Amino acid sequence: MPVAILGMSLYIFGIAFAPIYTPHLAERHGRSKLYLLSLFLFMLFELGASRSGSFASLAVCRFLAGFTGGPCLVLIEGTFADVWSANTTNTYYAFLGIAAYFGAASGR
């Protein structure tokens, strides 16, 4: 059973590192560059996970996919605040909160 849940656990563990490094990189280089780079790396590691031939390579790719996909989760609040006014931002935050629960409930 521990090995069965290790793929998702390593992905979540990789996401846990995002609040540590993401704000500093976003302040230094800007959000859009960080979004594009993290999205590209995330796609590469997810592709690597789908093509992995062993459990070790799957585990490494899942961790690195979470590590590189985490900035999109951390920076979304600041992006909402920059793009939309304060009156409409609350609506988007509500949808963001619902999306997290809906995604977990649907098995994604």
PDB file as gemmi writes it, atoms N, CA and C in Angstrom:
CRYST1    1.000    1.000    1.000  90.00  90.00  90.00 P 1                      
ATOM      1  N   MET A   1       0.810  -1.199   0.000  1.00  0.00           N  
ATOM      2  CA  MET A   1       0.000   0.000   0.000  1.00  0.00           C  
ATOM      3  C   MET A   1       0.860   1.272   0.000  1.00  0.00           C  
ATOM      4  N   PRO A   2       1.946   1.357   0.792  1.00  0.00           N  
ATOM      5  CA  PRO A   2       2.762   2.587   0.734  1.00  0.00           C  
ATOM      6  C   PRO A   2       3.346   2.862  -0.648  1.00  0.00           C  
ATOM      7  N   VAL A   3       3.733   1.817  -1.347  1.00  0.00           N  
ATOM      8  CA  VAL A   3       4.287   2.008  -2.686  1.00  0.00           C  
ATOM      9  C   VAL A   3       3.198   2.481  -3.647  1.00  0.00           C  
ATOM     10  N   ALA A   4       1.973   2.037  -3.428  1.00  0.00           N  
ATOM     11  CA  ALA A   4       0.869   2.420  -4.307  1.00  0.00           C  
ATOM     12  C   ALA A   4       0.557   3.911  -4.209  1.00  0.00           C  
ATOM     13  N   ILE A   5       0.701   4.487  -3.044  1.00  0.00           N  
ATOM     14  CA  ILE A   5       0.391   5.915  -2.884  1.00  0.00           C  
ATOM     15  C   ILE A   5       1.623   6.803  -3.003  1.00  0.00           C  
ATOM     16  N   LEU A   6       2.765   6.204  -3.240  1.00  0.00           N  
ATOM     17  CA  LEU A   6       4.000   6.986  -3.295  1.00  0.00           C  
ATOM     18  C   LEU A   6       4.044   7.939  -4.488  1.00  0.00           C  
ATOM     19  N   GLY A   7       3.464   7.562  -5.623  1.00  0.00           N  
ATOM     20  CA  GLY A   7       3.480   8.443  -6.799  1.00  0.00           C  
ATOM     21  C   GLY A   7       2.780   9.764  -6.535  1.00  0.00           C  
ATOM     22  N   MET A   8       1.606   9.718  -5.944  1.00  0.00           N  
ATOM     23  CA  MET A   8       0.871  10.947  -5.636  1.00  0.00           C  
ATOM     24  C   MET A   8       1.519  11.680  -4.466  1.00  0.00           C  
ATOM     25  N   SER A   9       2.026  10.943  -3.500  1.00  0.00           N  
ATOM     26  CA  SER A   9       2.659  11.576  -2.341  1.00  0.00           C  
ATOM     27  C   SER A   9       3.908  12.347  -2.743  1.00  0.00           C  
ATOM     28  N   LEU A  10       4.703  11.796  -3.636  1.00  0.00           N  
ATOM     29  CA  LEU A  10       5.894  12.506  -4.097  1.00  0.00           C  
ATOM     30  C   LEU A  10       5.523  13.737  -4.911  1.00  0.00           C  
ATOM     31  N   TYR A  11       4.445  13.665  -5.661  1.00  0.00           N  
ATOM     32  CA  TYR A  11       3.968  14.821  -6.427  1.00  0.00           C  
ATOM     33  C   TYR A  11       3.566  15.949  -5.470  1.00  0.00           C  
ATOM     34  N   ILE A  12       2.808  15.635  -4.441  1.00  0.00           N  
ATOM     35  CA  ILE A  12       2.382  16.626  -3.451  1.00  0.00           C  
ATOM     36  C   ILE A  12       3.585  17.147  -2.669  1.00  0.00           C  
ATOM     37  N   PHE A  13       4.542  16.273  -2.363  1.00  0.00           N  
ATOM     38  CA  PHE A  13       5.752  16.696  -1.670  1.00  0.00           C  
ATOM     39  C   PHE A  13       6.549  17.674  -2.522  1.00  0.00           C  
ATOM     40  N   GLY A  14       6.590  17.471  -3.830  1.00  0.00           N  
ATOM     41  CA  GLY A  14       7.254  18.410  -4.732  1.00  0.00           C  
ATOM     42  C   GLY A  14       6.551  19.758  -4.756  1.00  0.00           C  
ATOM     43  N   ILE A  15       5.221  19.748  -4.730  1.00  0.00           N  
ATOM     44  CA  ILE A  15       4.464  20.998  -4.694  1.00  0.00           C  
ATOM     45  C   ILE A  15       4.736  21.765  -3.405  1.00  0.00           C  
ATOM     46  N   ALA A  16       4.999  21.047  -2.317  1.00  0.00           N  
ATOM     47  CA  ALA A  16       5.230  21.695  -1.021  1.00  0.00           C  
ATOM     48  C   ALA A  16       6.452  22.605  -1.037  1.00  0.00           C  
ATOM     49  N   PHE A  17       7.384  22.395  -1.939  1.00  0.00           N  
ATOM     50  CA  PHE A  17       8.573  23.241  -2.031  1.00  0.00           C  
ATOM     51  C   PHE A  17       8.330  24.546  -2.793  1.00  0.00           C  
ATOM     52  N   ALA A  18       7.223  24.628  -3.520  1.00  0.00           N  
ATOM     53  CA  ALA A  18       6.953  25.800  -4.357  1.00  0.00           C  
ATOM     54  C   ALA A  18       6.896  27.109  -3.583  1.00  0.00           C  
ATOM     55  N   PRO A  19       6.251  27.192  -2.421  1.00  0.00           N  
ATOM     56  CA  PRO A  19       6.230  28.479  -1.704  1.00  0.00           C  
ATOM     57  C   PRO A  19       7.596  28.932  -1.217  1.00  0.00           C  
ATOM     58  N   ILE A  20       8.573  28.048  -1.207  1.00  0.00           N  
ATOM     59  CA  ILE A  20       9.906  28.408  -0.743  1.00  0.00           C  
ATOM     60  C   ILE A  20      10.667  29.191  -1.811  1.00  0.00           C  
ATOM     61  N   TYR A  21      10.636  28.728  -3.051  1.00  0.00           N  
ATOM     62  CA  TYR A  21      11.466  29.354  -4.083  1.00  0.00           C  
ATOM     63  C   TYR A  21      10.691  30.231  -5.062  1.00  0.00           C  
ATOM     64  N   THR A  22       9.405  30.034  -5.192  1.00  0.00           N  
ATOM     65  CA  THR A  22       8.632  30.742  -6.198  1.00  0.00           C  
ATOM     66  C   THR A  22       8.552  32.257  -6.004  1.00  0.00           C  
ATOM     67  N   PRO A  23       8.248  32.771  -4.808  1.00  0.00           N  
ATOM     68  CA  PRO A  23       8.125  34.230  -4.680  1.00  0.00           C  
ATOM     69  C   PRO A  23       9.420  34.971  -5.009  1.00  0.00           C  
ATOM     70  N   HIS A  24      10.538  34.401  -4.653  1.00  0.00           N  
ATOM     71  CA  HIS A  24      11.812  35.059  -4.924  1.00  0.00           C  
ATOM     72  C   HIS A  24      12.104  35.115  -6.423  1.00  0.00           C  
ATOM     73  N   LEU A  25      11.836  34.022  -7.105  1.00  0.00           N  
ATOM     74  CA  LEU A  25      12.052  34.015  -8.556  1.00  0.00           C  
ATOM     75  C   LEU A  25      11.061  34.926  -9.276  1.00  0.00           C  
ATOM     76  N   ALA A  26       9.825  34.988  -8.786  1.00  0.00           N  
ATOM     77  CA  ALA A  26       8.825  35.854  -9.418  1.00  0.00           C  
ATOM     78  C   ALA A  26       9.183  37.325  -9.235  1.00  0.00           C  
ATOM     79  N   GLU A  27       9.709  37.683  -8.083  1.00  0.00           N  
ATOM     80  CA  GLU A  27      10.109  39.076  -7.856  1.00  0.00           C  
ATOM     81  C   GLU A  27      11.319  39.453  -8.711  1.00  0.00           C  
ATOM     82  N   ARG A  28      12.203  38.525  -8.894  1.00  0.00           N  
ATOM     83  CA  ARG A  28      13.431  38.810  -9.631  1.00  0.00           C  
ATOM     84  C   ARG A  28      13.229  38.788 -11.143  1.00  0.00           C  
ATOM     85  N   HIS A  29      12.451  37.828 -11.640  1.00  0.00           N  
ATOM     86  CA  HIS A  29      12.343  37.641 -13.090  1.00  0.00           C  
ATOM     87  C   HIS A  29      10.958  37.915 -13.656  1.00  0.00           C  
ATOM     88  N   GLY A  30       9.959  38.066 -12.822  1.00  0.00           N  
ATOM     89  CA  GLY A  30       8.598  38.304 -13.305  1.00  0.00           C  
ATOM     90  C   GLY A  30       7.777  37.032 -13.343  1.00  0.00           C  
ATOM     91  N   ARG A  31       6.466  37.202 -13.203  1.00  0.00           N  
ATOM     92  CA  ARG A  31       5.569  36.045 -13.153  1.00  0.00           C  
ATOM     93  C   ARG A  31       5.434  35.345 -14.493  1.00  0.00           C  
ATOM     94  N   SER A  32       5.366  36.104 -15.566  1.00  0.00           N  
ATOM     95  CA  SER A  32       5.106  35.469 -16.864  1.00  0.00           C  
ATOM     96  C   SER A  32       6.243  34.544 -17.284  1.00  0.00           C  
ATOM     97  N   LYS A  33       7.480  34.947 -17.056  1.00  0.00           N  
ATOM     98  CA  LYS A  33       8.606  34.070 -17.382  1.00  0.00           C  
ATOM     99  C   LYS A  33       8.589  32.816 -16.523  1.00  0.00           C  
ATOM    100  N   LEU A  34       8.253  32.989 -15.256  1.00  0.00           N  
ATOM    101  CA  LEU A  34       8.195  31.844 -14.362  1.00  0.00           C  
ATOM    102  C   LEU A  34       7.055  30.902 -14.731  1.00  0.00           C  
ATOM    103  N   TYR A  35       5.909  31.466 -15.113  1.00  0.00           N  
ATOM    104  CA  TYR A  35       4.794  30.639 -15.580  1.00  0.00           C  
ATOM    105  C   TYR A  35       5.201  29.804 -16.788  1.00  0.00           C  
ATOM    106  N   LEU A  36       5.793  30.442 -17.770  1.00  0.00           N  
ATOM    107  CA  LEU A  36       6.145  29.739 -19.004  1.00  0.00           C  
ATOM    108  C   LEU A  36       7.203  28.671 -18.769  1.00  0.00           C  
ATOM    109  N   LEU A  37       8.228  29.004 -17.992  1.00  0.00           N  
ATOM    110  CA  LEU A  37       9.282  28.029 -17.726  1.00  0.00           C  
ATOM    111  C   LEU A  37       8.757  26.857 -16.905  1.00  0.00           C  
ATOM    112  N   SER A  38       7.993  27.149 -15.873  1.00  0.00           N  
ATOM    113  CA  SER A  38       7.492  26.056 -15.034  1.00  0.00           C  
ATOM    114  C   SER A  38       6.495  25.183 -15.790  1.00  0.00           C  
ATOM    115  N   LEU A  39       5.685  25.779 -16.650  1.00  0.00           N  
ATOM    116  CA  LEU A  39       4.746  24.990 -17.446  1.00  0.00           C  
ATOM    117  C   LEU A  39       5.485  24.057 -18.402  1.00  0.00           C  
ATOM    118  N   PHE A  40       6.518  24.576 -19.054  1.00  0.00           N  
ATOM    119  CA  PHE A  40       7.299  23.756 -19.977  1.00  0.00           C  
ATOM    120  C   PHE A  40       7.989  22.604 -19.247  1.00  0.00           C  
ATOM    121  N   LEU A  41       8.627  22.907 -18.114  1.00  0.00           N  
ATOM    122  CA  LEU A  41       9.303  21.848 -17.354  1.00  0.00           C  
ATOM    123  C   LEU A  41       8.304  20.850 -16.783  1.00  0.00           C  
ATOM    124  N   PHE A  42       7.157  21.347 -16.326  1.00  0.00           N  
ATOM    125  CA  PHE A  42       6.114  20.457 -15.820  1.00  0.00           C  
ATOM    126  C   PHE A  42       5.675  19.469 -16.897  1.00  0.00           C  
ATOM    127  N   MET A  43       5.459  19.964 -18.110  1.00  0.00           N  
ATOM    128  CA  MET A  43       5.044  19.082 -19.200  1.00  0.00           C  
ATOM    129  C   MET A  43       6.118  18.052 -19.518  1.00  0.00           C  
ATOM    130  N   LEU A  44       7.381  18.458 -19.478  1.00  0.00           N  
ATOM    131  CA  LEU A  44       8.457  17.501 -19.744  1.00  0.00           C  
ATOM    132  C   LEU A  44       8.509  16.394 -18.702  1.00  0.00           C  
ATOM    133  N   PHE A  45       8.364  16.758 -17.430  1.00  0.00           N  
ATOM    134  CA  PHE A  45       8.420  15.746 -16.384  1.00  0.00           C  
ATOM    135  C   PHE A  45       7.178  14.860 -16.370  1.00  0.00           C  
ATOM    136  N   GLU A  46       6.031  15.399 -16.730  1.00  0.00           N  
ATOM    137  CA  GLU A  46       4.835  14.556 -16.847  1.00  0.00           C  
ATOM    138  C   GLU A  46       4.972  13.602 -18.030  1.00  0.00           C  
ATOM    139  N   LEU A  47       5.570  14.073 -19.109  1.00  0.00           N  
ATOM    140  CA  LEU A  47       5.832  13.195 -20.238  1.00  0.00           C  
ATOM    141  C   LEU A  47       6.828  12.108 -19.841  1.00  0.00           C  
ATOM    142  N   GLY A  48       7.843  12.496 -19.090  1.00  0.00           N  
ATOM    143  CA  GLY A  48       8.802  11.508 -18.585  1.00  0.00           C  
ATOM    144  C   GLY A  48       8.145  10.494 -17.670  1.00  0.00           C  
ATOM    145  N   ALA A  49       7.213  10.936 -16.847  1.00  0.00           N  
ATOM    146  CA  ALA A  49       6.503  10.002 -15.968  1.00  0.00           C  
ATOM    147  C   ALA A  49       5.645   9.038 -16.774  1.00  0.00           C  
ATOM    148  N   SER A  50       5.049   9.527 -17.837  1.00  0.00           N  
ATOM    149  CA  SER A  50       4.207   8.640 -18.646  1.00  0.00           C  
ATOM    150  C   SER A  50       5.030   7.636 -19.437  1.00  0.00           C  
ATOM    151  N   ARG A  51       6.261   7.965 -19.726  1.00  0.00           N  
ATOM    152  CA  ARG A  51       7.131   7.075 -20.506  1.00  0.00           C  
ATOM    153  C   ARG A  51       8.127   6.304 -19.652  1.00  0.00           C  
ATOM    154  N   SER A  52       8.054   6.426 -18.343  1.00  0.00           N  
ATOM    155  CA  SER A  52       9.049   5.790 -17.481  1.00  0.00           C  
ATOM    156  C   SER A  52       8.917   4.276 -17.531  1.00  0.00           C  
ATOM    157  N   GLY A  53      10.071   3.636 -17.461  1.00  0.00           N  
ATOM    158  CA  GLY A  53      10.104   2.180 -17.528  1.00  0.00           C  
ATOM    159  C   GLY A  53      10.291   1.511 -16.184  1.00  0.00           C  
ATOM    160  N   SER A  54      10.610   2.275 -15.171  1.00  0.00           N  
ATOM    161  CA  SER A  54      10.795   1.704 -13.839  1.00  0.00           C  
ATOM    162  C   SER A  54      10.097   2.586 -12.808  1.00  0.00           C  
ATOM    163  N   PHE A  55       9.901   2.007 -11.627  1.00  0.00           N  
ATOM    164  CA  PHE A  55       9.242   2.773 -10.576  1.00  0.00           C  
ATOM    165  C   PHE A  55      10.120   3.917 -10.091  1.00  0.00           C  
ATOM    166  N   ALA A  56      11.430   3.722 -10.084  1.00  0.00           N  
ATOM    167  CA  ALA A  56      12.340   4.786  -9.627  1.00  0.00           C  
ATOM    168  C   ALA A  56      12.248   6.003 -10.544  1.00  0.00           C  
ATOM    169  N   SER A  57      12.241   5.785 -11.846  1.00  0.00           N  
ATOM    170  CA  SER A  57      12.131   6.926 -12.767  1.00  0.00           C  
ATOM    171  C   SER A  57      10.760   7.582 -12.669  1.00  0.00           C  
ATOM    172  N   LEU A  58       9.723   6.791 -12.438  1.00  0.00           N  
ATOM    173  CA  LEU A  58       8.393   7.354 -12.236  1.00  0.00           C  
ATOM    174  C   LEU A  58       8.361   8.227 -10.988  1.00  0.00           C  
ATOM    175  N   ALA A  59       8.959   7.752  -9.907  1.00  0.00           N  
ATOM    176  CA  ALA A  59       8.960   8.508  -8.655  1.00  0.00           C  
ATOM    177  C   ALA A  59       9.720   9.822  -8.807  1.00  0.00           C  
ATOM    178  N   VAL A  60      10.854   9.790  -9.470  1.00  0.00           N  
ATOM    179  CA  VAL A  60      11.646  11.010  -9.672  1.00  0.00           C  
ATOM    180  C   VAL A  60      10.892  11.998 -10.560  1.00  0.00           C  
ATOM    181  N   CYS A  61      10.306  11.509 -11.634  1.00  0.00           N  
ATOM    182  CA  CYS A  61       9.557  12.399 -12.536  1.00  0.00           C  
ATOM    183  C   CYS A  61       8.327  12.984 -11.858  1.00  0.00           C  
ATOM    184  N   ARG A  62       7.643  12.214 -11.032  1.00  0.00           N  
ATOM    185  CA  ARG A  62       6.476  12.734 -10.327  1.00  0.00           C  
ATOM    186  C   ARG A  62       6.880  13.815  -9.332  1.00  0.00           C  
ATOM    187  N   PHE A  63       7.989  13.602  -8.599  1.00  0.00           N  
ATOM    188  CA  PHE A  63       8.459  14.626  -7.663  1.00  0.00           C  
ATOM    189  C   PHE A  63       8.835  15.904  -8.413  1.00  0.00           C  
ATOM    190  N   LEU A  64       9.588  15.771  -9.481  1.00  0.00           N  
ATOM    191  CA  LEU A  64      10.024  16.946 -10.235  1.00  0.00           C  
ATOM    192  C   LEU A  64       8.849  17.627 -10.958  1.00  0.00           C  
ATOM    193  N   ALA A  65       7.836  16.867 -11.341  1.00  0.00           N  
ATOM    194  CA  ALA A  65       6.642  17.479 -11.924  1.00  0.00           C  
ATOM    195  C   ALA A  65       5.932  18.330 -10.879  1.00  0.00           C  
ATOM    196  N   GLY A  66       5.831  17.854  -9.673  1.00  0.00           N  
ATOM    197  CA  GLY A  66       5.239  18.656  -8.609  1.00  0.00           C  
ATOM    198  C   GLY A  66       6.084  19.864  -8.269  1.00  0.00           C  
ATOM    199  N   PHE A  67       7.388  19.683  -8.274  1.00  0.00           N  
ATOM    200  CA  PHE A  67       8.315  20.768  -7.955  1.00  0.00           C  
ATOM    201  C   PHE A  67       8.242  21.881  -8.991  1.00  0.00           C  
ATOM    202  N   THR A  68       8.148  21.510 -10.264  1.00  0.00           N  
ATOM    203  CA  THR A  68       8.099  22.528 -11.315  1.00  0.00           C  
ATOM    204  C   THR A  68       6.682  23.006 -11.606  1.00  0.00           C  
ATOM    205  N   GLY A  69       5.665  22.258 -11.222  1.00  0.00           N  
ATOM    206  CA  GLY A  69       4.285  22.689 -11.422  1.00  0.00           C  
ATOM    207  C   GLY A  69       3.751  23.529 -10.279  1.00  0.00           C  
ATOM    208  N   GLY A  70       4.433  23.531  -9.162  1.00  0.00           N  
ATOM    209  CA  GLY A  70       3.989  24.268  -7.987  1.00  0.00           C  
ATOM    210  C   GLY A  70       3.899  25.774  -8.137  1.00  0.00           C  
ATOM    211  N   PRO A  71       4.788  26.420  -8.899  1.00  0.00           N  
ATOM    212  CA  PRO A  71       4.684  27.876  -9.029  1.00  0.00           C  
ATOM    213  C   PRO A  71       3.350  28.368  -9.572  1.00  0.00           C  
ATOM    214  N   CYS A  72       2.711  27.597 -10.421  1.00  0.00           N  
ATOM    215  CA  CYS A  72       1.396  28.012 -10.927  1.00  0.00           C  
ATOM    216  C   CYS A  72       0.367  28.045  -9.807  1.00  0.00           C  
ATOM    217  N   LEU A  73       0.505  27.185  -8.817  1.00  0.00           N  
ATOM    218  CA  LEU A  73      -0.417  27.185  -7.685  1.00  0.00           C  
ATOM    219  C   LEU A  73      -0.122  28.319  -6.718  1.00  0.00           C  
ATOM    220  N   VAL A  74       1.140  28.667  -6.586  1.00  0.00           N  
ATOM    221  CA  VAL A  74       1.535  29.698  -5.620  1.00  0.00           C  
ATOM    222  C   VAL A  74       1.264  31.097  -6.165  1.00  0.00           C  
ATOM    223  N   LEU A  75       1.480  31.311  -7.442  1.00  0.00           N  
ATOM    224  CA  LEU A  75       1.395  32.653  -8.019  1.00  0.00           C  
ATOM    225  C   LEU A  75       0.002  33.053  -8.476  1.00  0.00           C  
ATOM    226  N   ILE A  76      -0.952  32.146  -8.430  1.00  0.00           N  
ATOM    227  CA  ILE A  76      -2.265  32.446  -9.007  1.00  0.00           C  
ATOM    228  C   ILE A  76      -2.977  33.568  -8.258  1.00  0.00           C  
ATOM    229  N   GLU A  77      -2.808  33.651  -6.949  1.00  0.00           N  
ATOM    230  CA  GLU A  77      -3.494  34.705  -6.186  1.00  0.00           C  
ATOM    231  C   GLU A  77      -2.983  36.087  -6.575  1.00  0.00           C  
ATOM    232  N   GLY A  78      -1.681  36.216  -6.725  1.00  0.00           N  
ATOM    233  CA  GLY A  78      -1.117  37.493  -7.138  1.00  0.00           C  
ATOM    234  C   GLY A  78      -1.525  37.876  -8.551  1.00  0.00           C  
ATOM    235  N   THR A  79      -1.633  36.892  -9.409  1.00  0.00           N  
ATOM    236  CA  THR A  79      -2.063  37.153 -10.774  1.00  0.00           C  
ATOM    237  C   THR A  79      -3.515  37.599 -10.797  1.00  0.00           C  
ATOM    238  N   PHE A  80      -4.368  36.960 -10.020  1.00  0.00           N  
ATOM    239  CA  PHE A  80      -5.762  37.403  -9.916  1.00  0.00           C  
ATOM    240  C   PHE A  80      -5.833  38.845  -9.444  1.00  0.00           C  
ATOM    241  N   ALA A  81      -5.050  39.178  -8.446  1.00  0.00           N  
ATOM    242  CA  ALA A  81      -5.081  40.538  -7.903  1.00  0.00           C  
ATOM    243  C   ALA A  81      -4.586  41.561  -8.918  1.00  0.00           C  
ATOM    244  N   ASP A  82      -3.648  41.177  -9.768  1.00  0.00           N  
ATOM    245  CA  ASP A  82      -3.132  42.098 -10.780  1.00  0.00           C  
ATOM    246  C   ASP A  82      -4.092  42.287 -11.946  1.00  0.00           C  
ATOM    247  N   VAL A  83      -4.797  41.245 -12.319  1.00  0.00           N  
ATOM    248  CA  VAL A  83      -5.607  41.282 -13.524  1.00  0.00           C  
ATOM    249  C   VAL A  83      -6.999  41.856 -13.283  1.00  0.00           C  
ATOM    250  N   TRP A  84      -7.647  41.436 -12.207  1.00  0.00           N  
ATOM    251  CA  TRP A  84      -9.032  41.842 -11.975  1.00  0.00           C  
ATOM    252  C   TRP A  84      -9.131  42.816 -10.815  1.00  0.00           C  
ATOM    253  N   SER A  85     -10.235  43.546 -10.803  1.00  0.00           N  
ATOM    254  CA  SER A  85     -10.454  44.519  -9.736  1.00  0.00           C  
ATOM    255  C   SER A  85     -10.770  43.806  -8.424  1.00  0.00           C  
ATOM    256  N   ALA A  86     -10.747  44.562  -7.344  1.00  0.00           N  
ATOM    257  CA  ALA A  86     -10.979  43.985  -6.024  1.00  0.00           C  
ATOM    258  C   ALA A  86     -12.400  43.441  -5.886  1.00  0.00           C  
ATOM    259  N   ASN A  87     -13.348  44.020  -6.584  1.00  0.00           N  
ATOM    260  CA  ASN A  87     -14.736  43.540  -6.491  1.00  0.00           C  
ATOM    261  C   ASN A  87     -14.920  42.168  -7.128  1.00  0.00           C  
ATOM    262  N   THR A  88     -14.261  41.922  -8.245  1.00  0.00           N  
ATOM    263  CA  THR A  88     -14.431  40.638  -8.929  1.00  0.00           C  
ATOM    264  C   THR A  88     -13.439  39.588  -8.468  1.00  0.00           C  
ATOM    265  N   THR A  89     -12.390  39.996  -7.786  1.00  0.00           N  
ATOM    266  CA  THR A  89     -11.380  39.040  -7.343  1.00  0.00           C  
ATOM    267  C   THR A  89     -11.964  38.025  -6.369  1.00  0.00           C  
ATOM    268  N   ASN A  90     -12.894  38.437  -5.521  1.00  0.00           N  
ATOM    269  CA  ASN A  90     -13.493  37.511  -4.563  1.00  0.00           C  
ATOM    270  C   ASN A  90     -14.211  36.357  -5.256  1.00  0.00           C  
ATOM    271  N   THR A  91     -14.850  36.643  -6.368  1.00  0.00           N  
ATOM    272  CA  THR A  91     -15.526  35.590  -7.122  1.00  0.00           C  
ATOM    273  C   THR A  91     -14.525  34.588  -7.662  1.00  0.00           C  
ATOM    274  N   TYR A  92     -13.414  35.071  -8.177  1.00  0.00           N  
ATOM    275  CA  TYR A  92     -12.414  34.166  -8.727  1.00  0.00           C  
ATOM    276  C   TYR A  92     -11.718  33.367  -7.629  1.00  0.00           C  
ATOM    277  N   TYR A  93     -11.516  33.955  -6.469  1.00  0.00           N  
ATOM    278  CA  TYR A  93     -10.960  33.204  -5.345  1.00  0.00           C  
ATOM    279  C   TYR A  93     -11.914  32.091  -4.916  1.00  0.00           C  
ATOM    280  N   ALA A  94     -13.204  32.359  -4.957  1.00  0.00           N  
ATOM    281  CA  ALA A  94     -14.183  31.336  -4.608  1.00  0.00           C  
ATOM    282  C   ALA A  94     -14.103  30.170  -5.589  1.00  0.00           C  
ATOM    283  N   PHE A  95     -14.006  30.466  -6.884  1.00  0.00           N  
ATOM    284  CA  PHE A  95     -13.872  29.405  -7.877  1.00  0.00           C  
ATOM    285  C   PHE A  95     -12.547  28.660  -7.729  1.00  0.00           C  
ATOM    286  N   LEU A  96     -11.507  29.358  -7.351  1.00  0.00           N  
ATOM    287  CA  LEU A  96     -10.218  28.706  -7.130  1.00  0.00           C  
ATOM    288  C   LEU A  96     -10.304  27.727  -5.968  1.00  0.00           C  
ATOM    289  N   GLY A  97     -10.973  28.121  -4.902  1.00  0.00           N  
ATOM    290  CA  GLY A  97     -11.138  27.222  -3.767  1.00  0.00           C  
ATOM    291  C   GLY A  97     -11.985  26.013  -4.096  1.00  0.00           C  
ATOM    292  N   ILE A  98     -13.043  26.221  -4.868  1.00  0.00           N  
ATOM    293  CA  ILE A  98     -13.901  25.110  -5.269  1.00  0.00           C  
ATOM    294  C   ILE A  98     -13.146  24.168  -6.202  1.00  0.00           C  
ATOM    295  N   ALA A  99     -12.311  24.709  -7.060  1.00  0.00           N  
ATOM    296  CA  ALA A  99     -11.574  23.881  -8.014  1.00  0.00           C  
ATOM    297  C   ALA A  99     -10.655  22.896  -7.310  1.00  0.00           C  
ATOM    298  N   ALA A 100     -10.048  23.321  -6.204  1.00  0.00           N  
ATOM    299  CA  ALA A 100      -9.159  22.417  -5.470  1.00  0.00           C  
ATOM    300  C   ALA A 100      -9.936  21.217  -4.921  1.00  0.00           C  
ATOM    301  N   TYR A 101     -11.112  21.451  -4.391  1.00  0.00           N  
ATOM    302  CA  TYR A 101     -11.910  20.358  -3.855  1.00  0.00           C  
ATOM    303  C   TYR A 101     -12.522  19.511  -4.965  1.00  0.00           C  
ATOM    304  N   PHE A 102     -12.944  20.150  -6.035  1.00  0.00           N  
ATOM    305  CA  PHE A 102     -13.525  19.402  -7.152  1.00  0.00           C  
ATOM    306  C   PHE A 102     -12.484  18.503  -7.808  1.00  0.00           C  
ATOM    307  N   GLY A 103     -11.264  19.020  -7.968  1.00  0.00           N  
ATOM    308  CA  GLY A 103     -10.197  18.221  -8.558  1.00  0.00           C  
ATOM    309  C   GLY A 103      -9.853  17.006  -7.706  1.00  0.00           C  
ATOM    310  N   ALA A 104      -9.788  17.200  -6.405  1.00  0.00           N  
ATOM    311  CA  ALA A 104      -9.488  16.080  -5.521  1.00  0.00           C  
ATOM    312  C   ALA A 104     -10.639  15.062  -5.504  1.00  0.00           C  
ATOM    313  N   ALA A 105     -11.867  15.548  -5.554  1.00  0.00           N  
ATOM    314  CA  ALA A 105     -13.022  14.657  -5.527  1.00  0.00           C  
ATOM    315  C   ALA A 105     -13.168  13.874  -6.826  1.00  0.00           C  
ATOM    316  N   SER A 106     -12.736  14.456  -7.941  1.00  0.00           N  
ATOM    317  CA  SER A 106     -12.866  13.755  -9.219  1.00  0.00           C  
ATOM    318  C   SER A 106     -11.707  12.816  -9.485  1.00  0.00           C  
ATOM    319  N   GLY A 107     -10.728  12.792  -8.600  1.00  0.00           N  
ATOM    320  CA  GLY A 107      -9.627  11.847  -8.746  1.00  0.00           C  
ATOM    321  C   GLY A 107      -8.454  12.359  -9.547  1.00  0.00           C  
ATOM    322  N   ARG A 108      -8.372  13.639  -9.775  1.00  0.00           N  
ATOM    323  CA  ARG A 108      -7.259  14.205 -10.538  1.00  0.00           C  
ATOM    324  C   ARG A 108      -6.163  14.656  -9.647  1.00  0.00           C  
TER     325      ARG A 108                                                      
END                                                                             
